[in-house]
Amino acid sequence: MLRLLRIKDKEHSIAIGFSIGVLINFIPTFGFGPVLSTISPKLVKGNPIAGFIGGVAFIWAFPFMFLLNVIVGKLLLHVSFARAVQAASEPAVMEVGFKLGKAFFLGMTVNLIFFGIAIYFVVYVIVKKFRREALMFVYKHWKI
């Protein structure tokens, strides 16, 4: 958090960079998450350092975000995978896989939109209102 507050850039750039960095963890990137979280903010004029910080800070949460994608998609599509798997024969396994994939992508899309907006506004407010006070507190009270 301290490293994020020390970035010398506009609040919007920091907030958009950080939120895109965090959102990369909702997408299965197969190990390229930190690289994508650094490159992606540049596409929308966000801060790449803030994107890297956001991507690396929440890389541990990828399994939870993956599961959240499936749960949200399942709720929106009203699909019961347990019943489908129990009744599945050989040809029906592909159908269950397609339903799971569709639920995952729908949930991922909804989560990217919802969490992207929420994280952006939270980080924007924190950087805009509390950056100076937090850095002054650290400067006066911490021995760095």
Contacts in CASP RR format, 6 or more apart in sequence:
PFRMAT RR
TARGET T0000
AUTHOR 0000-0000-0000
METHOD contacts of the structure
MODEL  1
MLRLLRIKDKEHSIAIGFSIGVLINFIPTFGFGPVLSTISPKLVKGNPIA
GFIGGVAFIWAFPFMFLLNVIVGKLLLHVSFARAVQAASEPAVMEVGFKL
GKAFFLGMTVNLIFFGIAIYFVVYVIVKKFRREALMFVYKHWKI
1 134 0 8 1.000
2 134 0 8 1.000
2 135 0 8 1.000
2 138 0 8 1.000
3 53 0 8 1.000
4 14 0 8 1.000
4 18 0 8 1.000
4 50 0 8 1.000
4 53 0 8 1.000
4 54 0 8 1.000
4 123 0 8 1.000
4 127 0 8 1.000
5 127 0 8 1.000
5 130 0 8 1.000
5 131 0 8 1.000
5 134 0 8 1.000
5 135 0 8 1.000
6 135 0 8 1.000
7 14 0 8 1.000
7 47 0 8 1.000
7 49 0 8 1.000
7 50 0 8 1.000
9 47 0 8 1.000
9 50 0 8 1.000
11 124 0 8 1.000
11 127 0 8 1.000
11 128 0 8 1.000
11 131 0 8 1.000
12 46 0 8 1.000
12 124 0 8 1.000
13 45 0 8 1.000
13 46 0 8 1.000
13 47 0 8 1.000
13 50 0 8 1.000
14 46 0 8 1.000
14 47 0 8 1.000
14 50 0 8 1.000
14 123 0 8 1.000
14 124 0 8 1.000
14 127 0 8 1.000
15 50 0 8 1.000
15 120 0 8 1.000
15 121 0 8 1.000
15 123 0 8 1.000
15 124 0 8 1.000
15 127 0 8 1.000
16 41 0 8 1.000
16 44 0 8 1.000
16 45 0 8 1.000
16 46 0 8 1.000
16 47 0 8 1.000
16 120 0 8 1.000
17 41 0 8 1.000
17 44 0 8 1.000
17 46 0 8 1.000
17 47 0 8 1.000
17 48 0 8 1.000
17 50 0 8 1.000
17 51 0 8 1.000
17 54 0 8 1.000
18 47 0 8 1.000
18 50 0 8 1.000
18 51 0 8 1.000
18 53 0 8 1.000
18 54 0 8 1.000
18 119 0 8 1.000
18 123 0 8 1.000
19 115 0 8 1.000
19 116 0 8 1.000
19 119 0 8 1.000
19 120 0 8 1.000
19 123 0 8 1.000
20 37 0 8 1.000
20 40 0 8 1.000
20 41 0 8 1.000
20 44 0 8 1.000
20 46 0 8 1.000
20 51 0 8 1.000
21 37 0 8 1.000
21 40 0 8 1.000
21 41 0 8 1.000
21 50 0 8 1.000
21 51 0 8 1.000
21 52 0 8 1.000
21 53 0 8 1.000
21 54 0 8 1.000
21 55 0 8 1.000
22 51 0 8 1.000
22 54 0 8 1.000
22 55 0 8 1.000
22 57 0 8 1.000
22 58 0 8 1.000
22 115 0 8 1.000
22 116 0 8 1.000
22 119 0 8 1.000
23 112 0 8 1.000
23 115 0 8 1.000
23 116 0 8 1.000
23 119 0 8 1.000
24 33 0 8 1.000
24 36 0 8 1.000
24 37 0 8 1.000
24 40 0 8 1.000
24 55 0 8 1.000
25 33 0 8 1.000
25 55 0 8 1.000
25 58 0 8 1.000
25 59 0 8 1.000
25 61 0 8 1.000
25 62 0 8 1.000
25 65 0 8 1.000
26 65 0 8 1.000
26 66 0 8 1.000
26 68 0 8 1.000
26 69 0 8 1.000
26 108 0 8 1.000
26 111 0 8 1.000
26 112 0 8 1.000
26 115 0 8 1.000
27 108 0 8 1.000
27 112 0 8 1.000
28 66 0 8 1.000
29 36 0 8 1.000
33 55 0 8 1.000
33 59 0 8 1.000
34 52 0 8 1.000
34 55 0 8 1.000
34 56 0 8 1.000
34 59 0 8 1.000
37 51 0 8 1.000
37 52 0 8 1.000
37 54 0 8 1.000
37 55 0 8 1.000
37 56 0 8 1.000
38 48 0 8 1.000
38 51 0 8 1.000
38 52 0 8 1.000
39 48 0 8 1.000
40 51 0 8 1.000
41 47 0 8 1.000
41 48 0 8 1.000
41 50 0 8 1.000
41 51 0 8 1.000
42 48 0 8 1.000
58 65 0 8 1.000
65 111 0 8 1.000
68 107 0 8 1.000
68 111 0 8 1.000
69 104 0 8 1.000
69 107 0 8 1.000
69 108 0 8 1.000
69 111 0 8 1.000
70 100 0 8 1.000
70 103 0 8 1.000
70 104 0 8 1.000
70 107 0 8 1.000
72 106 0 8 1.000
72 107 0 8 1.000
72 110 0 8 1.000
72 111 0 8 1.000
73 79 0 8 1.000
73 103 0 8 1.000
73 104 0 8 1.000
73 106 0 8 1.000
73 107 0 8 1.000
73 110 0 8 1.000
74 81 0 8 1.000
74 103 0 8 1.000
76 103 0 8 1.000
76 106 0 8 1.000
76 107 0 8 1.000
76 110 0 8 1.000
77 99 0 8 1.000
77 102 0 8 1.000
77 103 0 8 1.000
77 106 0 8 1.000
79 99 0 8 1.000
79 103 0 8 1.000
81 96 0 8 1.000
81 99 0 8 1.000
81 100 0 8 1.000
84 92 0 8 1.000
84 95 0 8 1.000
84 96 0 8 1.000
84 99 0 8 1.000
85 96 0 8 1.000
88 95 0 8 1.000
88 96 0 8 1.000
138 144 0 8 1.000
END
